[in-house]
Amino acid sequence: MPDDLRLYSMRHYFASNCLSNNIPITDVAEWMGHSSIEVTFKTYRFLMPGSIGRSAKILNVGLAA
């Protein structure tokens, strides 16, 4: 392992990669050992920039039905 690579960097890469590939945050939080998904969300929210917009669209479709 390179000298400048830390274990924490590997954890961050893992979580970032999972969330960027639409793996549910609940799964990632569990795998990371976070006490709640809020911890995961606060740390990695920036990786899910379109999540609020996608959620709103899904809810609008459901409400229109």
C-alpha positions in Angstrom: 0.0 0.0 0.0 1.4 3.4 -0.9 2.7 5.5 2.0 0.2 8.3 1.4 -2.8 6.0 1.3 -4.6 5.6 4.6 -7.1 3.0 5.8 -9.7 5.8 6.2 -9.1 6.7 2.5 -10.1 3.2 1.5 -13.3 3.4 3.6 -14.1 6.7 2.0 -13.5 5.3 -1.5 -15.7 2.3 -0.7 -18.6 4.4 0.5 -18.3 6.9 -2.2 -18.2 4.3 -4.9 -21.2 2.5 -3.5 -23.3 5.6 -3.3 -22.2 6.9 -6.7 -23.5 3.7 -8.1 -26.9 4.0 -6.5 -26.4 1.4 -3.7 -29.0 2.3 -1.0 -27.6 4.5 1.7 -29.1 2.2 4.3 -26.9 -0.7 3.1 -23.8 1.6 2.9 -24.4 2.9 6.5 -24.7 -0.7 7.8 -21.5 -1.8 6.0 -19.6 1.2 7.3 -20.7 0.5 10.8 -22.3 3.9 11.2 -24.7 4.3 14.1 -27.4 5.7 11.9 -27.9 6.7 8.2 -27.7 10.3 9.3 -24.0 9.9 9.8 -23.6 8.5 6.3 -25.9 11.1 4.8 -24.1 14.0 6.4 -20.7 12.7 5.2 -21.6 11.6 1.7 -24.6 13.8 0.7 -22.6 15.6 -1.9 -22.4 12.3 -3.9 -26.2 12.2 -4.3 -26.8 15.7 -5.8 -29.8 14.6 -7.9 -31.5 12.5 -5.2 -33.9 15.2 -4.0 -35.0 15.9 -7.6 -35.4 12.2 -8.4 -37.4 11.7 -5.3 -39.7 14.6 -6.0 -40.4 13.3 -9.5 -41.3 9.8 -8.1 -43.6 11.4 -5.6 -45.3 13.6 -8.2 -46.0 10.6 -10.4 -47.4 8.8 -7.4 -49.6 11.7 -6.4 -50.9 12.2 -10.0 -52.1 8.6 -10.2 
